[in-house]
Amino acid sequence: MPDPTPPRSAYLHIPFCHRRCFYCDFAVVPLGDRAGDETGPGSASIQDYLQLLHREIACAPAGPPLSTVYIGGGTPSLLSPVQIQGLLQALRSRFGLQPGAEITLEMDPASFDHARLEAVLATGVNRISLGGQSFDDAVLADLGRRHRRVDLVEACAWMNEALGSGALRSWSLDLIQNLPNQTLEHWEHQLDQALASGAPHLSIYDLSVEPGTVFARRAERDQLPLPPEELAVQLLARTSARLSAAGLSRYEISNHARPGHASRHNRVYWSGAGWWGFGMGATSAPWGERLARPRTREGYRAWLDAPPERPSAVGMPVDDRLLVGLRRREGVDLRELDLEDSARLSLERRWQPFLEEGLLLRRAGRWQLRDPEGMSLSNRVMLEVVLWWEDQEKLQVSA
C-alpha cells in the first residue's frame, strides 16, 4: 500500500439551491426561486454559512499546494463572483494553488447569464460542470428542475464561446439516464443533443431512487415507471457506443471525455488518492480515512466547535480501493494491494465467473470491467467485493 501523503485536491460544498430536485438526497438548503447571493432572499443564510466554511479552511492542517479544486453543491453558482473569489483566496492562503490548477464550479443553467459567467471565470475558475440533466422540457419538469431546454442550449453556447476564447479550459455536461418512461428512441435523441452541444466532457448518471425523495415516495405508490433492466442495459450500451464513436472516451463508469478533457479532480477520487473536504455534508479523505461532516448547518456549526482528531495516516481501506479502482477504465491490480495470498486468491475465485461471462477482463495482471458489458452490470461485480471483504473481516475476528 502506498504511503499516504497530504492531499493536493479540495472539495468545497455549497448547500444552497433554489429548490430540491425530486431525485436529490444531497445535503442542500433550498432558498426559493427568488434566492440571491448578496442581497436577495436567503443572502443572510449564504453569508453566515460562508463564514463557517472560511473558518474550517483556516483551521485545516497545512499541506502542499492544491492541483485541483471542486466547488459543488447544491447550486454553487448562487454565490456571487466576489464570494467565489473569497473562497479561492482562502485556499490560496492556507495551501497555495499550483500553477495550472484545475478549478471547477458546478453551475445550474437557470442561475446565471452571460455577464455572470464572465465574472465567474475572472475569479480563476477554469472548468464548469453544467447541470443540464435533460434537453426535454417535460422531463425537466418531472425531475423538479428549474431550467428549461432553451436555458440549457444557451448556456452550452456560452461555454463553447468561453472555451474558444481561452477563458475556460474545459466544461462538462451532466445528463441522467434510466428516467421514468424513458425509451431507447428518447435517449438517442438526448444523446444527439448532448453531442451537438459541443461539450468536451459528459457525465451521464443512472437515476438512483434515494429514500426520502419525491421519487422514492412515487415509487412507494407505484407511480415511478422506471425502465426494465434489459432496457437499462441497452441504454448504457448505446451511450458507450455513441460517445466512443464521437471521440469521447469513457475513463470512468459515468464519465466520458475528449482527449485532454478528463476531469483531474474526478480521477483523484477514483485513483484512491486523498482529498480535503470542506463544508456541511462534505466527505474528506486526507489520509485515506474518510470523514463525513454533519448534513445540517446546525450540526456542521457544532462539529466545527469540537472537530474530531486528525485520523491516522493509514491509507484508504482495501475494499474502498477496490471499489473505486473498478470504476476506472484502468481497473485494479490486486498485486498492488496489501493482501495475503489467500485473500487475493479468494477474491479471484469470486471474480472468475464474471471473467468467463465477459463482464471482467484480466490484462497484464489488472482486472477491468469490460465496456460496455461489465460497466452496465458493475453492481454485480462490486457486490462480490463487499461480500468478500465481509468474509475477510470475519476471518480476522476469528483469528
Secondary structure by P-SEA (a helix, b strand, c coil): ccccccccbbbbbbccccccccccccbbbbcccccccccccaaaaaaaaaaaaaaaaaaccccccccbbbbbccccccccaaaaaaaaaaaaaccccccccbbbbbbbcccccaaaaaaaaaacccccccccccccaaaaaaacccccaaaaaaaaaaaaaaaaaccccbbbbbbbcccccccaaaaaaaaaaaaaccccbbbbbccccccccaaaaaaaacccccccaaaaaaaaaaaaaaaaaacccccccccccccccccaaaaaaaacbbbbbbccccccccccbbbbccccaaaaaaaaaccccccccccccaaaaaaaaaacccccccccccccaaaaaaaaaaaaaaaaaccccccccbbbccccccccaaaaaaaaaaaaaaaaaaaaaac
